């Protein structure tokens, strides 16, 4: 991307001062800017050969969500960088520390653990009022300001209920952190605020007992066990734990979201006043549920009560989704222009429509492919930049861009269409060729099998 990250470098007026942390998916730098007095943090994603494309999409989500947030429980957004040059996020550097140092002295005193959990619940309540489900609450993603206020960081897995959910649209795997991920997240549901309660319950369990309630499973089969297997009651591990605290923990860890607290605000209120907690049989438990109850949940689960859709989600569902599959190879400019004109006509008739621009990187069936081109640039990022350039002239449209990887472009497009309940597909028909005649065209396969309207755009052939 042509920009070197090193001490002393200047990027869009931000001066790189010091590398603070290098993680698996991003690097954090302390930066300064002449127009900002407060300490600033620059987050730059790692985009390397072999990295998970979901990391790129997650960073896109964070670039979309963070500028829309406000208040003392989130980092203050300052600026972001374009993928075409250097993707980055600049935000305030929180003057405090994460919860990670607390792990060295677990189990914590009960009062301290409850106090930390209460402050996190307050932060979650504020975040939820801003239409965001965090979906990755864990010790490293919670900072404490110098006055003790909890700050929720890292929105790469979050869901904003008024924005497209790029992660859900492009990937089928559940994303989260294994010890804290909620059962409904494991099943692919990402729109329930109460998922964050489950994570907070798991965190409070860990802080008070020193043991993770569900361990740290590394496979989907292990994650799914929490759909039917309850954890050991925390008072069985720590007899001095107040019954009210166990009541709160086990209510947060209920399998069905409807059995948790109606809101994070109500959870925060009970954590702030343990005497107000109404005790149920949850508070008295000292053993896990009997095998018969576990088997009943395993093989005859209760009908899942669907998450109550918000007005934003209802509005999103009612807006038509138009997918446009764009060929970015050389020699396809005329067809790309014709596709844009067709999509613009559709938008003129349906101004509430959302446009999803797709491009498919074709992969080999029996051979590993490099993620970088001959110049060392990440192919996924380059295609993303090209898609955004293609979509820029669309007038007033809500546009998202998606780069898929698949052996069969037609199958990749069809899967996206089916999974995201697309209403209309627009794609181009390439010129005649021996390969096209032998294997069939992508447009022909999509038109034949798509469960929605398909418009195939052709270049006009010159008259001979």
N, C-alpha and C positions, 0 to 999 in steps of 0.2 A: 504493500500500500504506500510505499515511498516515504514513510515517516519513521524516523529513528527515535525510539524512546530511551533517553539517557539523561543523566543529571545535567542540567543547564540548557537542555533543548527547550524551544518555545513552540507551542502548538495553539493556534488561534488566540494568542495573547497570554496563554497560561504557561508559566515557567515551571519546568520539572525540577523539583527540589530534592526529593528523596524517595526511594522505593520502600514502602512500608510493609508490604505483604505480597507474596506470590503464591496463589492457590492453583488448583487444578484447572479452573476455568477463567480466571481473571487475575490481573495484577493491579495492585493499589499503589498509587503514587501521591505523595504530598506535593501540592502545587500552589503557586501564588499567582495573583493577577493584580495589576495596578488599580483596578476599579473595585476590588474586594479586600476588606481589611481582615475578615475572619479567616481562620485556617480552612483550607479547601482540600478535598480528596478527589483524585481522578481515578476512575475505574475503567480499565481497558481489557476487553475480552481477549482470551487466547484463541487464535484461529490458526490451527496448525493441521498438517496432514494427518489424517486419521482421527481427528476429534469428532465428537458426537455433534451432528448438525443441530440437535436440540439446544446445545449451548448457544448457538448463534440466535436461534429463535427466542430463547429465554432472554438474551440481552436485548433483542428487539422489544419484547414485552416490557422489560424494565424501562427502556427509553420511552415507551408509550405511557406507562403508568406513573412513574415518579414525578413528571412535571405537573400532573393533575392532583397531587397530594399536597396537603398543607397541615400546619400544626406542629406542636412540640414532640409528637410521638413518631415523626418520620424525619428523615434527613431533608434539609432544605435543598431543593434542586437549583442548580446554577446554570448549567449548559450541557449540551450533548454534541457529539461529532458525527459526521456523515460517514456511512459505510464506504462511500466512494473514495474517501481520503483516509480517515482513521476513525473507527467507531469508539466512542468514549462517553462516559458520564462524569460530570463534575458536580459535586454536592458538598455540603458543609462537612467538615471533619468533626464528628461528634466528640466533644471533650469528656471522655469517660472510657469505660471498658466494657467488653462483652461479658456474657455470663460464663464463658469458658473457664476462667480461673477458679470459679466456684467448684468445678468438678474435682479439683485436687483435694477438697476437704469434705466430700460427701460421706455420710448423710449430714445435711445441714441441720442446725437447730430448727425446730418446728416454726418458731416465730419468724425467723429469717426467710425460710422457704415460702411460707404463706405470704409474707410481705412482698417478696419478689413476684410471686404468681399474681398477687392482686394488682400490682403495677402493670404487669403484662396484660392482664384482662382489661384494664382501663385503656391501654394503648390499642388493644384489639377492638374495643367498642368504638373508639374514635375512627379507626381504620374502616370498620364496617359501615359506619355512617357515611363514609366517602365511597361506598359501593365496591370495596375491594376485599376479597378473601385472600389472605396471605399464602396459605397452603404449604408453608415451610417454616413453621415456628419451631425453633430449636435453640440451644444455648448460644451458638455462634451467630445467630441472626437477631439477637436481642442485645442492645447496648443500654447502659445506664448512664444518663447524664450525671454531672457532678451533684445535682440536687436530688438524684435518685429516680428521676423520671425515666420510664422505659421507652426506648426508641426501637421500632421494628425496621430492620434493614433487609436488603436483598430481595427484590421483587421479580426475580427471573422465573419463578414458578407461580406467581400470583395470578389471580383472575379479577379483572375489572369488569363488573357486570354491564357496563355501558360501552364496552369495547369488544372487538372480535377477540376470541380466544385462540390465538395462533397455535399454541401448543396442542390444544385438543383437536384442532383442525388438521394438523399435519402428522401427529404421532398417536399411536394407539396404546403405548405402554403407559402405566401410571407413573407420574413423576412426583417425588417427595423424598423425605429422609426416613429410612426404614423404621427406626425406633418410634417415630412420631406420626407417621402417616395414618390418616383415618380410614376406616373400612370403606366408606363410600368413595374415597379417592382411589383406593385399590380397584374399585369397580368402574372407575372412569368418570365419576361425578366431581365436578370442579366448581359448582355454583352455590355451595351451602356454607354460610358463615360458621355453622356449628362444627365444621371440620377443624377450624382453628381451636375450638374448645377441646377437642380430642387431643390435639398436640399439646396443649397446655396441661391437660390432665396427665398425660404421659410424662411431661417435664416435671410436674409437681411430685408425681410418684417417684421419679428418679432422684429428685433432690431430697426427699424425705426418707427414702429407704437405701439409696445407693445402688439400687438395682433397676434396670429397665423393665417395664411391665411386660413387654413382648420380645425382649432380647433385641438382637440386631440382625434380623434375617436378611439374606443376600439374594434370595430367589422369590419369584412371584408366589410360589406355593407356600413359602414361609409367611409372606405378607397376608395371604388369604386366611391363615389360621385365625386371625383376629376377628373374622366374620362369624366365628362360632365358639372360639375358645376364650374364656375370660381370664384375666391375670390373677395371680395369687393376691388376695386382699392385702393391702399394705400393712395393716395392723398385725398380720401374721408374721411379718418381717420386723416390725417395730412396734412392740406392744404399748409403748408410751404415746403413740400417735393418737391425738384426740379423735373421738368418733366423728366429730363434725368434719374434720379434714378428710377422713376416709370417705364419708358421705359425698363430699365435693369431688374427690378424685374419681370415685367409681361412677358418679353421675356423668362426669365429663367423658369417661371411657365407655359409656354405653354404646353398643353396636349400632343401634338405631338412632340417628340424629334427633328424632322427635322426643327421645327420652332424656336428652341432655337439657341444658338451660335454654330458655327461649332466646336469650341474647347474652353476649359477653358482658353487657352492663349489669345484668342480674347476677351473673357469676362474680363479677368484681364486688358487688354489694355484699354477697355472702362471705367472700374471702375477707372483707374488711370488718365483718362482725360475725365471728363464729358462733356467738350465742344465739344469733337469729336463724341458724340453720335448722331446718326441720329434719329430724333423723328418721330414716326408714330402715327396712331390713338390710340395706346396703351397709349401714354404719356398723352393724353387728357381725358381719361376715368375717370368718376366720379361715374359711376353706374355699377353694374354687368350686364352681358349680359341679354337681354330680355328673357322671358320665352320661346318664340317660338324657339330661337336659342338654348336654353338649351335642349328643347325637341327634336330638330333635332339631336343634338349630342348624346342624350340619346338613341334614337331609330333608328337613321340612321347615325351612326358614319362614319367619313371619313375613307376610306381604310387605314389601318396602313402601313406606309412605313417601310419595314423591315430594321432593323439595318444593316448597311453595315458590312459584316463579315470581320474580319481581316485575314491576311495570316495565323496567328497562329490558328484561329478558323477553317479555311478551312483545314489546315493540320490535326487538331484534328478530324474533321468530317470524313476525308478520312481514318484515321487509324482505322482498325477493333477493335471492343471491344469484348473481351472474358470474359464472366462471369463464374466463377467457384463457385458452391455452396458447401460448406464444412461442414461436420458433425463433430463437435468437441467433441462429447460425448465419454465416455470411450469405448474401444473395437473397435474403428473405425480407428485405426492407419494404418492398412494395406490398407484400402480403401483410406485414405488420401494420403498415399504414391503413390498409383496407380493414383490418380487424378493429383498429381504433375507431375508424369512422362508424363501423357497425355498432360497436359498444356505445358510442356517444349517442347514436340514434335511440338505442334502447333506454339509455339514461334520460334522454329528453322526455320519453313517455312514462318512465317510472323513476321519478327523482329520489324516492326513498330506497332504491336498490343499493346493494353493496356489491362491489366488484372484487373478485378474487383472481389475481393474475397468477397463472401457473407456468412454470417451466420445468421440464424433466431432464435431469442428467442421466443419460443412459449408462448403466453399468454392465459389466461383463458377467456372464453366468458362472464361469469357472475360473476367473482370474481376478486378483485383487487390483483395484483401480486406485490411482493416486488422486488425492484431493486437491492437488495443486497443478497449475499449468506449467509450461516450459519456462515461464518467467518467475516461478515460485509463488504465484498469487493463488489464493484459495478460490477454487472454482465456484463453490456455493456463494461466497460473498460477491464475486464478479457477476454471477447471474442475477443475484438480488439487486445489485446496482443497476443492471441493464433493465430489469423489469420496472424498477421505479422510474427510470428515465422514460420508458415506453408509456407509463401511465400518467406522467406529469401533465400532459395536455388535456386530460379528461376534465371536463368542466364541472366542478363542484361535487365530484363523486367521492363516496367513502370507499377507499381502495386498500386492499391488503395484498402483499406479494409473498409467494410461496415457491421455494425451490425443492422439488422432490427428487429422489434418487430411486431408480428402478431399472430392472432388466427390460421391462415392457412399458414404454411411455403410455400406451393406450390403457393398460391395466391400472397404472398409477393414477391416471386421470379419472377413470371410472370408479376406483376405490374412493378417491377424494369426493367425487360427486355423490356417491351413495352414503358415505359416512356423514357428510355435512348437509344433506337434504337440499342440494342445489336445485334451483328452479330452471336455470337456462344455461346451456353451454355454448360458447362461441369459439370456433377454432378454424384454422385454415387448412385448405387442401393443397398439398404440394403438387408440383408439376409431374407429369408422367415420367416414370423411370422403370428400368427393368426390375429393380429391387422392389419398388412399390407394387408393380403388377404381380410379382411372385408372392410377396408376403402380405399384401393388403395394406391399405393406408391406415394411419392412426385415426384420421377423421372418420373413415368408414367404420372402423371397429367401435369408436365411441358413439357414432350415430346409430349403430345397430343395437347397442346394449345399454345406453344411458337411460335411466328411468325418468327423464325429463325432456324438455324441448331442447333440440340441438340445431344450431345454425352453422352451416359450413360455408366459409367465405372463400371465394376463388379470385385469383387475379384475372382480369379480362385479357383474353388472348387477342393479339393484334390480328386484324383481318388481312388475309393474304390475297 
